[in-house]
């Protein structure tokens, strides 16, 4: 019965998304998000699109899982990444003040093709990780909802990937913006009901949840909070979904959209994290990335509401990631002509590659965030010194900062390999990540400042 309801509701959301997508696709709408009449998106369309593309399924699960293991500190650590709306809004405003139409524009004017090439590589990896991680959550949900079916996980991934690709490829960014409003409205309604039920449940104590140390202790949650604070300036700059939305409307509307998206998304992430914290507080066993845990903890309707919330958030992120992938390939990499067909081919390729990554298996859902966040950290010294301080930076400094960040990301991802264990101290993986991030920033700033002195004049 649970599976039937989940499939029916989620199927209804997909059908509504198909109906909400624009009937007539234009090139400007596909890549630039303009409506059929050529109008830019309004404030609340931007706000809801920002929020729904950032509180996606992986993020919701990460917040809950970190809350289960590390209590309120784990959830706050993940919520700290949503400060990216403030830092991202600041970066967008400075770029627009300087006449740049994207991060690539600014980097290309200062570092040429090497500058945009390094950046686009990180962006492409970020988009692939978003497709992969959200399809992974879809598979986990249907595997939990249909435990007796051996093909539920694989079949659900293929079906959602194809359906998401269909309406995304029809309208591109304009379709993503319109469906984001619908999907976020559904998410907020369903999740608000689920969260109210959690607060009113007999075993829930807000004081205990807000002070809970988690099943593994609070320390590693506090370490992750420091990691998030180190990454929060560069993190939004490597997210094409956020950056693309920073150049669609006028500066005043854009600034307000970032501010509203910050507080709404942060509250949603902390609220969802409380479902994981509560599981740890009552001593529930950790099963199937918490999905099995919740099926035992909560009444059926509440469990269904949580799964629907996750599925809707996964769908809303997939279409936005594909729209950004199309813009990256066609407008930034200039592969193919600026046409609907080129954009649709790019979307299909990214969806296929993201689904193919499922064959590799996975370590943890947080790994995708940690690796891409570490890779993005070369942008922190470059943007602070070059964009904020207005200093000239040598190309070799940029490449050195990029190499340090990519080296750090690879080191963390491969931390279990023999060669990586020689380089890393014996410590918890999040303590290792903190040391890597500090080293990446130190090397990046050293190279940038050294190149600044040489590049002045």
C-alpha positions as CSV (number, residue, x, y, z in Angstrom):
1,X,0.0,0.0,0.0
2,X,2.8,2.4,0.9
3,X,4.6,1.8,-2.4
4,X,1.3,2.3,-4.4
5,X,0.7,5.7,-2.7
6,X,4.3,6.8,-3.2
7,X,4.3,5.8,-6.9
8,X,0.9,7.5,-7.5
9,X,1.8,10.8,-5.8
10,X,5.2,11.0,-7.4
11,X,3.8,10.0,-10.7
12,X,1.3,12.8,-10.4
13,X,4.1,15.3,-9.6
14,X,6.0,14.2,-12.7
15,X,2.8,14.5,-14.9
16,X,2.2,18.0,-13.5
17,X,5.8,18.9,-14.2
18,X,5.4,17.8,-17.8
19,X,2.2,19.9,-18.1
20,X,3.9,22.9,-16.4
21,X,6.8,22.9,-18.8
22,X,6.5,25.5,-21.6
23,X,4.6,24.3,-24.7
24,X,6.9,26.2,-27.0
25,X,10.6,26.1,-26.5
26,X,12.9,28.9,-27.7
27,X,16.7,29.0,-27.7
28,X,16.7,32.0,-25.4
29,X,14.4,30.3,-23.0
30,X,16.3,27.0,-23.1
31,X,19.6,28.5,-22.2
32,X,18.7,31.8,-20.6
33,X,15.4,31.0,-18.7
34,X,13.4,33.8,-20.4
35,X,9.6,33.2,-20.8
36,X,7.9,32.9,-24.2
37,X,7.3,36.7,-24.1
38,X,11.0,37.3,-23.3
39,X,10.5,38.3,-19.7
40,X,13.1,37.5,-17.0
41,X,11.9,35.4,-14.0
42,X,10.4,37.3,-11.1
43,X,11.5,37.4,-7.5
44,X,9.6,34.4,-6.1
45,X,10.2,32.2,-9.1
46,X,13.9,32.8,-8.5
47,X,13.6,32.2,-4.8
48,X,11.7,28.9,-5.1
49,X,14.1,27.8,-7.8
50,X,17.1,28.5,-5.7
51,X,15.7,26.7,-2.7
52,X,14.4,23.6,-4.5
53,X,17.7,23.1,-6.4
54,X,19.7,23.4,-3.2
55,X,17.6,21.4,-0.7
56,X,17.8,18.4,-3.0
57,X,17.5,14.8,-2.0
58,X,21.2,14.3,-1.3
59,X,21.3,17.4,0.9
60,X,18.2,16.4,2.9
61,X,19.6,12.9,3.5
62,X,23.1,14.3,4.4
63,X,21.5,16.6,7.0
64,X,19.5,13.8,8.6
65,X,22.4,11.3,8.5
66,X,24.9,13.7,10.0
67,X,22.3,14.6,12.6
68,X,21.9,11.0,13.5
69,X,25.6,10.4,14.0
70,X,26.7,13.8,15.3
71,X,23.6,15.4,16.7
72,X,22.7,19.0,16.3
73,X,26.3,19.8,15.4
74,X,26.2,17.5,12.4
75,X,23.0,19.1,11.1
76,X,24.4,22.6,11.7
77,X,27.6,21.7,9.9
78,X,25.6,20.8,6.8
79,X,23.3,23.9,7.2
80,X,26.5,26.1,7.2
81,X,26.9,25.3,3.5
82,X,23.7,27.3,2.9
83,X,25.6,30.4,3.8
84,X,26.6,29.9,0.2
85,X,23.6,31.9,-0.7
86,X,25.1,34.9,1.1
87,X,28.6,34.4,-0.3
88,X,27.3,33.5,-3.7
89,X,25.1,36.6,-3.8
90,X,28.1,38.7,-3.0
91,X,30.2,37.1,-5.7
92,X,27.5,37.5,-8.3
93,X,27.0,41.2,-7.4
94,X,30.8,41.9,-7.7
95,X,30.9,40.1,-11.1
96,X,28.0,42.0,-12.4
97,X,29.4,45.3,-11.2
98,X,32.5,44.5,-13.2
99,X,30.5,43.8,-16.4
100,X,31.0,40.0,-16.3
101,X,28.1,37.8,-17.5
102,X,29.3,34.7,-15.7
103,X,32.2,33.3,-13.7
104,X,33.7,32.1,-16.9
105,X,33.6,35.6,-18.4
106,X,35.6,37.0,-15.4
107,X,38.1,34.1,-15.4
108,X,38.6,34.2,-19.2
109,X,39.3,37.9,-19.2
110,X,42.1,37.4,-16.6
111,X,43.5,33.9,-17.3
112,X,42.4,33.0,-20.8
113,X,41.4,29.5,-21.9
114,X,43.4,28.0,-19.0
115,X,41.3,29.8,-16.5
116,X,38.0,28.8,-18.0
117,X,39.2,25.3,-18.7
118,X,40.2,24.6,-15.1
119,X,36.9,26.0,-13.8
120,X,34.7,24.2,-16.3
121,X,36.3,20.9,-15.4
122,X,35.3,21.4,-11.7
123,X,31.8,22.5,-12.8
124,X,31.3,19.5,-15.0
125,X,32.3,17.2,-12.1
126,X,29.9,19.0,-9.8
127,X,27.0,18.5,-12.3
128,X,27.8,14.8,-12.7
129,X,27.9,14.4,-8.9
130,X,24.5,16.0,-8.6
131,X,22.9,13.7,-11.2
132,X,24.6,10.7,-9.7
133,X,23.7,11.5,-6.0
134,X,20.1,12.3,-6.7
135,X,19.5,9.2,-8.8
136,X,21.2,7.2,-6.0
137,X,18.6,8.5,-3.5
138,X,15.8,7.7,-5.9
139,X,17.1,4.1,-6.0
140,X,17.4,3.9,-2.2
141,X,13.9,5.2,-1.7
142,X,12.2,2.7,-4.1
143,X,14.4,-0.2,-2.7
144,X,13.1,0.7,0.8
145,X,9.5,1.1,-0.5
146,X,9.6,-2.2,-2.4
147,X,11.8,-4.4,-0.4
148,X,10.6,-7.6,-2.0
149,X,11.5,-6.5,-5.5
150,X,15.0,-7.2,-6.8
151,X,14.8,-4.7,-9.6
152,X,13.0,-1.8,-7.8
153,X,16.2,0.2,-7.3
154,X,17.5,-0.1,-10.9
155,X,14.1,0.3,-12.5
156,X,13.2,3.4,-10.6
157,X,16.6,5.0,-11.5
158,X,16.0,4.4,-15.2
159,X,12.4,5.5,-15.2
160,X,13.0,8.8,-13.2
161,X,16.1,9.5,-15.3
162,X,14.1,9.2,-18.5
163,X,11.1,11.1,-17.4
164,X,13.2,13.9,-15.9
165,X,15.2,14.1,-19.1
166,X,12.0,14.3,-21.2
167,X,10.6,17.5,-19.7
168,X,14.0,19.0,-19.1
169,X,15.1,18.5,-22.7
170,X,11.8,20.0,-23.9
171,X,12.2,23.5,-22.3
172,X,15.7,23.7,-20.8
173,X,16.2,26.4,-18.1
174,X,12.7,27.9,-18.7
175,X,11.2,24.5,-18.0
176,X,13.3,24.0,-14.9
177,X,12.3,27.4,-13.5
178,X,8.6,26.8,-14.0
179,X,8.6,23.3,-12.7
180,X,10.8,24.3,-9.7
181,X,7.9,26.5,-8.5
182,X,5.4,23.6,-8.7
183,X,7.8,21.1,-7.2
184,X,8.8,23.4,-4.4
185,X,5.2,24.1,-3.5
186,X,4.5,20.4,-3.3
187,X,7.6,19.8,-1.2
188,X,6.8,22.6,1.3
189,X,3.3,21.4,1.8
190,X,4.2,17.8,2.3
191,X,7.3,18.5,4.4
192,X,5.4,21.0,6.6
193,X,2.9,18.3,7.4
194,X,5.6,15.8,8.2
195,X,7.6,18.3,10.3
196,X,4.5,19.3,12.3
197,X,3.8,15.6,13.0
198,X,7.4,15.2,14.3
199,X,7.0,18.2,16.6
200,X,3.7,16.9,18.0
201,X,4.8,13.2,18.3
202,X,4.7,11.9,21.9
203,X,8.4,11.0,22.1
204,X,9.7,14.3,20.7
205,X,11.5,16.7,23.0
206,X,12.8,19.8,21.3
207,X,15.3,20.6,24.0
208,X,16.9,17.1,23.7
209,X,17.1,17.4,19.9
210,X,18.8,20.8,20.1
211,X,21.4,19.5,22.5
212,X,21.8,16.0,21.3
213,X,25.4,14.8,20.8
214,X,24.5,12.1,18.3
215,X,25.2,8.4,18.3
216,X,28.9,9.0,17.5
217,X,29.5,12.1,19.6
218,X,29.5,15.8,18.7
219,X,33.2,16.2,17.9
220,X,33.2,15.2,14.3
221,X,30.1,17.4,13.7
222,X,32.1,20.3,15.1
223,X,35.0,19.4,12.8
224,X,32.6,19.4,9.8
225,X,31.3,22.8,10.8
226,X,34.9,24.1,10.5
227,X,35.2,22.4,7.1
228,X,32.0,24.0,5.9
229,X,33.2,27.5,7.0
230,X,36.4,27.0,5.1
231,X,34.6,26.0,2.0
232,X,31.5,28.3,2.1
233,X,33.1,31.2,0.1
234,X,34.2,29.1,-2.9
235,X,31.4,26.5,-2.8
236,X,28.7,28.6,-4.5
237,X,31.1,29.8,-7.2
238,X,31.6,26.3,-8.5
239,X,27.8,25.5,-8.5
240,X,26.6,26.4,-12.0
241,X,22.9,26.0,-11.0
242,X,23.2,28.9,-8.5
243,X,25.6,31.0,-10.6
244,X,23.3,30.6,-13.7
245,X,20.4,32.0,-11.7
246,X,22.5,35.0,-10.6
247,X,22.4,36.5,-14.1
248,X,18.8,36.1,-15.1
249,X,17.1,39.1,-13.5
250,X,18.0,42.7,-12.5
251,X,20.6,43.1,-9.7
252,X,18.0,44.2,-7.1
253,X,15.7,41.2,-7.7
254,X,18.7,38.9,-7.8
255,X,20.1,40.2,-4.5
256,X,16.8,39.7,-2.7
257,X,16.3,36.2,-4.2
258,X,19.7,35.1,-2.7
259,X,18.8,36.5,0.7
260,X,15.3,34.9,0.8
261,X,16.7,31.6,-0.4
262,X,19.3,31.6,2.4
263,X,16.9,31.6,5.3
264,X,14.2,29.4,3.7
265,X,16.7,26.7,2.7
266,X,18.6,26.8,6.0
267,X,15.4,26.3,8.0
268,X,14.3,23.4,5.8
269,X,17.7,21.7,6.1
270,X,17.8,22.1,9.9
271,X,14.2,20.9,10.1
272,X,14.9,17.8,8.0
273,X,18.0,17.1,10.0
274,X,15.8,16.8,13.1
275,X,14.3,13.6,11.8
276,X,17.8,12.1,11.9
277,X,18.6,13.6,15.3
278,X,15.4,12.2,16.7
279,X,16.3,8.7,15.4
280,X,19.6,9.0,17.4
281,X,17.9,10.4,20.5
282,X,15.5,7.4,20.8
283,X,18.3,4.9,20.0
284,X,16.9,3.6,16.8
285,X,19.2,1.4,14.7
286,X,20.7,2.9,11.5
287,X,19.2,1.0,8.6
288,X,19.4,1.8,4.8
289,X,20.7,5.4,5.1
290,X,18.0,6.0,7.7
291,X,15.1,5.1,5.3
292,X,14.7,1.7,7.1
293,X,15.0,3.4,10.5
294,X,12.2,5.9,9.7
295,X,9.9,3.1,8.5
296,X,10.0,1.6,12.0
297,X,9.9,4.9,13.9
298,X,7.0,6.7,12.3
299,X,3.5,6.0,11.2
300,X,3.0,5.0,7.6
301,X,1.6,8.4,6.4
302,X,4.6,10.3,7.9
303,X,7.1,7.8,6.4
304,X,5.4,8.2,3.0
305,X,5.5,12.0,3.4
306,X,9.2,11.9,4.0
307,X,9.9,9.7,1.0
308,X,7.7,11.9,-1.3
309,X,9.6,15.0,-0.1
310,X,12.9,13.3,-1.0
311,X,11.6,12.2,-4.4
312,X,10.3,15.6,-5.3
313,X,13.5,17.3,-4.3
314,X,15.5,14.8,-6.4
315,X,13.4,15.5,-9.4
316,X,13.7,19.2,-9.0
317,X,17.5,19.1,-8.9
318,X,17.9,16.8,-11.9
319,X,16.1,19.2,-14.3
320,X,18.2,22.2,-13.1
321,X,21.4,20.3,-13.3
322,X,20.7,19.2,-16.8
323,X,19.8,22.8,-17.8
324,X,23.1,24.0,-16.5
325,X,24.9,21.1,-18.2
326,X,23.4,22.2,-21.5
327,X,24.5,25.8,-21.0
328,X,28.0,24.7,-19.9
329,X,28.5,22.5,-23.0
330,X,26.9,24.8,-25.6
331,X,27.6,28.3,-24.4
332,X,30.8,27.9,-22.4
333,X,32.6,25.0,-24.0
334,X,31.1,26.0,-27.4
335,X,30.5,22.4,-28.4
336,X,27.9,22.4,-31.1
337,X,25.7,25.2,-32.3
338,X,23.5,27.3,-29.9
339,X,20.4,25.3,-30.7
340,X,17.8,23.2,-29.0
341,X,19.2,20.0,-30.4
342,X,22.7,20.7,-29.1
343,X,21.4,21.5,-25.7
344,X,19.2,18.3,-25.6
345,X,22.2,16.1,-26.7
346,X,24.3,17.7,-23.9
347,X,21.5,16.9,-21.3
348,X,21.2,13.3,-22.5
349,X,25.0,12.8,-22.2
350,X,25.2,14.2,-18.7
351,X,22.2,12.1,-17.6
352,X,23.8,9.0,-19.1
353,X,27.2,9.6,-17.5
354,X,25.6,10.4,-14.1
355,X,23.6,7.2,-14.2
356,X,26.7,5.3,-15.4
357,X,28.5,6.4,-12.2
358,X,26.0,4.2,-10.3
359,X,28.1,1.3,-11.5
360,X,31.0,2.4,-9.4
361,X,29.0,2.2,-6.2
362,X,29.4,4.9,-3.6
363,X,31.2,5.5,-0.3
364,X,28.9,8.0,1.4
365,X,26.5,10.7,0.2
366,X,28.6,13.3,1.9
367,X,31.7,12.4,0.0
368,X,30.3,14.0,-3.2
369,X,29.9,17.3,-1.3
370,X,33.3,17.0,0.4
371,X,35.2,16.2,-2.8
372,X,33.6,18.9,-5.0
373,X,33.8,21.4,-2.2
374,X,37.5,20.8,-1.8
375,X,38.1,21.0,-5.5
376,X,36.3,24.4,-5.6
377,X,38.6,25.9,-2.9
378,X,41.1,27.2,-5.5
379,X,38.5,29.9,-6.2
380,X,38.7,31.3,-2.7
381,X,42.1,33.1,-3.0
382,X,41.5,33.9,-6.6
383,X,38.2,35.6,-6.0
384,X,39.2,37.3,-2.8
385,X,42.5,38.7,-4.2
386,X,41.4,39.2,-7.8
387,X,37.6,40.0,-7.6
388,X,37.3,41.6,-4.1
389,X,40.7,43.3,-3.8
390,X,41.0,44.0,-7.5
391,X,44.6,42.8,-7.8
392,X,46.2,41.3,-10.9
393,X,47.1,37.6,-10.5
394,X,49.7,35.7,-12.6
395,X,48.5,32.7,-14.5
396,X,50.9,30.4,-12.8
397,X,49.4,31.3,-9.5
398,X,45.9,30.4,-10.7
399,X,47.2,27.0,-12.0
400,X,49.0,26.3,-8.8
401,X,46.0,27.1,-6.6
402,X,43.9,24.8,-8.9
403,X,46.4,22.0,-8.7
404,X,46.5,22.2,-4.9
405,X,42.7,22.1,-4.7
406,X,42.4,19.1,-7.1
407,X,45.2,17.4,-5.3
408,X,43.4,17.8,-2.0
409,X,40.1,16.5,-3.5
410,X,41.8,13.5,-5.0
411,X,43.6,12.8,-1.7
412,X,40.4,12.8,0.3
413,X,38.5,10.7,-2.2
414,X,41.3,8.1,-2.3
415,X,42.0,8.3,1.4
416,X,41.8,4.5,1.8
417,X,44.5,3.8,-0.8
418,X,48.0,2.9,0.4
419,X,49.6,6.0,-1.1
420,X,47.1,8.3,0.4
421,X,47.4,6.7,3.9
422,X,51.1,7.5,3.8
423,X,50.3,11.2,3.3
424,X,47.5,11.5,5.8
425,X,47.7,11.3,9.6
426,X,45.9,8.6,11.4
427,X,42.6,10.3,12.3
428,X,38.9,10.3,11.5
429,X,38.1,11.0,7.9
430,X,36.6,14.4,8.7
431,X,39.6,15.4,10.7
432,X,41.7,14.5,7.7
433,X,39.3,16.5,5.5
434,X,39.8,19.6,7.7
435,X,43.6,19.3,7.5
436,X,43.4,18.9,3.7
437,X,41.1,22.0,3.4
438,X,43.5,24.1,5.6
439,X,46.5,23.0,3.5
440,X,44.7,23.7,0.2
441,X,43.8,27.2,1.3
442,X,47.3,27.9,2.7
443,X,48.9,26.7,-0.6
444,X,46.4,28.6,-2.7
445,X,46.8,31.9,-0.9
446,X,50.6,31.5,-0.9
447,X,50.7,31.0,-4.6
448,X,48.1,33.7,-5.3
449,X,49.8,36.4,-3.2
450,X,53.2,35.5,-4.6
451,X,51.8,35.8,-8.2
452,X,50.1,39.0,-7.2
453,X,53.4,40.7,-6.3
454,X,54.9,39.5,-9.6
455,X,51.8,40.4,-11.6
456,X,51.5,44.0,-10.4
457,X,52.3,46.9,-12.6
